[in-house]
């Protein structure tokens, strides 16, 4: 309930450009999900996290080649 109130306040105070960018990003995400699920016919890929060695930090499991990090 409190979270919803905070979101409502934040969204109503956003400028028009921020709202358009956010909606555009949402549309891109939905289109990408449709592509990787072959038109929503197969289930979405599952994100599996492994726990870190200290502090309970988690990072995604590698499912392919690792990219170099800076």
N, C-alpha and C positions, 0 to 999 in steps of 0.2 A: 504494500500500500504506500509506504513512504517512498520506495523506489519509483513507483509510478508517478508520484507527485514531483519528484526531482526530475524525472524525464520530461514530464509535461512542461515544467518551468524552463528547462534547458531548450527544448524544441521550440517553444513559443518565442524564445529570445534569439533564435538563430536568424541570420540574415537570409535573404532570398537565394543568394548564390550558394550558401552552405547547404540549404535544403535541396536545391537542384543537384548539387554534386553528390549529396548523400543518396538521393533517389536514383541518380545515374549509377552509382556504385552498387546499389541494391539490384537494379535491373541487370547489370553486368554479372553479378553473382548468380542470379536466377538463371540467366542464359547459360552461364558456365555449368551450373548444376544440371541443366537440361542436356547439355552436350555430353558430360561425363556419365550420365545415367541413361544415355541413348533415348532421350525423350521421356524420362521418368519411368522407363520400363524395367530397369534394374536398380537394385538398392544403391544408395549413395555410399561411397567408400567410408570405412570406419576409421576414425582417428584413435590410434592406440598410443597411450603414453606409458613410458617406463619411469619409475621413480629414480631420482638421483641418489647419489651415495650419501650426501649430507644435506640436511635441511629440508628434505622432501621435495626438492626441485624436480620438475619433470620436463622432459623434452620429447618431441615426436620421435618415434622409431624410424630409422632409415629404411625406406622401401626401394631405394634406387641409389644411383651414384650420388655421393655427397658433393655438395658444391663448396668451393673454398670460401672461407669467411674472412672478413677484414679485421 
